[in-house]
Amino acid sequence: MNITRPATSSLRASALALAFTLALGGTAMLAGCSNADTAAVQAIEPDRNTADALDGMILLDYPGPKGQIHYADGKPDFFCDTVGMFGVYLKPEQQRRVRGVFVQDMAQAEWKNPVGHWIDARGAFFVAGSKARGAMGPTLASFAREEDARVFAAREGGRILRFEQITPDMAMLDGGVLKDKM
């Protein structure tokens, strides 16, 4: 019995051509997707009607640093306090893809009526356990510069943390920051 097999070099060339075509197509598809995914996300200034994603409180009615989380699948969630923002962000069941997390630089914004001065939360310095109170009581005061966080901590108490040092138990809305022993 005589079995004919295609030439090995012909198979190899076809396989290489197919792989090359798929690679180019995949790269083109990824390039098309990455423009939307990597486009700079910017904080949105809350207006008079912007409500907290957790409880509907109007952001502009309360003191202290605010937060916002921007998701890949739609509009952002706003928070009248950084503790609430971290409470949502750090939940293990949080499945939405996050594109940006923003807080206010409280060295620039007025504590009693903070407006503007949004910074990337992932690069911010936070003061936990201070005497200063936000919308929900104890808060995580946010700052763009470590020096500003030090000045605040010297005046109001607390300790300085980076974004990745904030844990879920510090962001509990039942007083998690108060429970944090300095």
C-alpha positions in Angstrom: 0.0 0.0 0.0 1.4 3.3 -1.0 0.6 6.4 1.2 1.3 9.8 -0.2 2.3 12.5 2.2 2.6 16.2 1.4 6.0 17.6 1.2 7.3 18.6 4.6 8.6 21.9 3.4 5.3 22.7 1.9 3.5 22.0 5.2 6.0 24.0 7.1 5.7 27.0 4.7 1.9 26.9 5.0 2.0 26.7 8.8 4.4 29.6 8.9 2.2 31.7 6.6 -0.9 30.9 8.7 0.9 31.7 12.0 2.2 35.0 10.5 -1.3 36.0 9.3 -2.8 35.2 12.7 -0.1 37.1 14.5 -0.7 40.2 12.3 -4.4 39.9 12.7 -4.2 39.5 16.5 -1.8 42.4 16.8 -4.1 44.6 14.8 -7.1 43.6 16.9 -5.1 44.2 20.1 -3.9 47.6 18.9 -7.5 48.5 18.2 -8.6 47.5 21.7 -5.6 49.0 23.5 -6.4 52.5 22.3 -9.6 52.5 24.3 -8.1 50.6 27.3 -5.0 52.8 27.6 -6.5 56.1 26.8 -5.9 58.4 29.7 -8.8 58.4 32.2 -9.3 61.7 34.0 -11.2 62.6 37.1 -14.6 64.1 36.6 -15.6 67.1 38.8 -18.8 66.3 40.7 -21.6 68.7 40.3 -24.4 69.7 42.7 -26.4 66.5 41.8 -23.5 63.9 42.1 -24.4 61.3 44.7 -22.4 58.7 46.6 -22.5 55.3 44.9 -23.1 53.6 48.3 -25.8 55.7 50.0 -26.9 58.5 47.7 -25.4 61.3 49.8 -24.7 64.4 47.7 -20.9 64.8 47.6 -20.8 68.5 47.7 -22.7 68.6 51.0 -19.9 67.0 53.1 -16.4 67.8 54.2 -13.2 65.9 53.6 -11.6 64.1 50.6 -13.8 62.5 48.0 -13.1 59.6 45.7 -14.1 58.2 42.4 -13.5 54.9 40.6 -13.7 54.7 36.8 -14.5 51.3 35.3 -13.9 50.0 31.8 -17.6 49.1 31.4 -19.1 52.6 31.9 -19.5 55.6 34.1 -17.6 56.1 37.3 -18.7 55.6 40.9 -18.4 58.6 43.2 -17.8 58.5 46.9 -18.3 61.3 49.5 -15.4 59.8 51.5 -12.2 58.0 50.7 -13.1 55.2 53.2 -16.1 54.3 51.1 -14.1 54.4 47.9 -11.5 52.0 49.4 -14.3 49.9 50.8 -15.6 49.2 47.3 -12.2 49.0 45.6 -10.8 46.5 48.1 -13.8 44.1 48.1 -12.8 40.7 47.0 -16.1 40.4 45.0 -15.3 43.6 43.1 -15.2 42.2 39.6 -15.4 45.3 37.4 -12.3 46.2 35.6 -10.9 49.5 37.1 -9.4 52.0 34.7 -8.8 54.8 37.2 -9.0 55.7 40.9 -9.0 59.3 42.0 -8.9 61.3 45.2 -8.5 64.9 46.1 -5.2 66.5 47.1 -6.2 67.9 50.5 -3.1 70.1 50.6 -4.8 72.1 47.7 -8.5 71.6 48.4 -10.4 73.2 51.3 -11.3 70.6 53.9 -14.8 71.8 54.6 -15.7 72.2 51.0 -13.3 70.4 48.7 -13.6 71.1 45.0 -11.2 70.0 42.3 -7.5 69.0 42.8 -8.1 65.4 41.7 -5.0 63.1 41.7 -4.4 59.5 40.9 -5.1 57.6 44.1 -2.5 54.9 43.3 0.3 57.5 43.6 -1.2 59.4 46.6 -0.1 59.5 50.2 -2.9 58.8 52.8 -3.1 59.7 56.5 -5.0 57.2 58.5 -6.2 57.8 62.1 -6.2 61.6 62.2 -8.5 63.8 64.2 -9.9 65.3 61.0 -13.3 64.0 60.0 -14.8 63.4 56.6 -18.3 62.7 55.4 -18.5 59.4 57.3 -16.4 60.3 60.3 -12.9 59.0 60.4 -11.3 59.2 57.0 -8.2 58.6 54.9 -6.9 62.1 54.1 -5.3 62.1 50.7 -2.3 64.0 49.4 -0.2 64.3 46.2 3.0 64.9 48.1 4.5 63.0 51.1 5.6 66.3 52.6 2.1 67.6 52.7 0.9 64.4 54.3 3.6 64.8 57.0 2.5 68.3 57.8 -1.1 67.2 58.1 -0.2 64.2 60.3 1.9 66.4 62.5 -1.1 68.7 63.0 -4.0 66.3 63.0 -2.3 63.0 64.1 -2.3 59.7 62.2 0.2 57.8 60.1 1.1 58.0 56.5 0.3 55.1 54.2 0.6 54.5 50.4 -2.3 53.2 48.3 -1.2 49.6 48.4 -0.8 49.7 52.2 -4.5 50.3 52.8 -6.3 47.1 53.8 -10.0 46.2 53.7 -10.3 46.3 57.5 -9.1 50.0 57.4 -11.9 50.8 54.9 -14.8 49.4 56.8 -17.7 51.8 57.0 -18.4 50.7 60.6 -15.3 52.5 61.9 -12.5 50.4 60.5 -10.1 53.4 60.6 -11.0 54.0 64.2 -10.1 50.3 65.0 -6.7 50.7 63.4 -4.3 51.1 66.3 -1.6 53.7 65.5 
